[in-house]
Amino acid sequence: MNRDWRKGSIELVSGYTLMDAESRPVGRADGIDFAIEGGFVHVRLPGVPGSQLVSAPAVRLITSES
């Protein structure tokens, strides 16, 4: 399945994190690529190989650049 990747930023609900390029947990990230699939968001952070997966209820806000 091909994902529809978009550019933007993400903010997670308190208690949920993504790992940044320095392996630190972050609750907000800018300059990301994201794809929504079912009840999940696939997230690619700058400088991090691969993608990370978060459940939709963990997402407070996603902003798309386009």
PEZI-V202966 format. One record per helix or strand. SS is the DSSP state (alpha for helix, beta for strand). FROM is the first residue (numbers start at 1). TO is the last residue. If there is no record, write none. Layout:
SS:FROM:TO
SS:FROM:TO
This chain:
beta:6:12
beta:18:19
beta:25:26
beta:28:37
beta:40:44
beta:52:55
alpha:56:58
beta:59:64
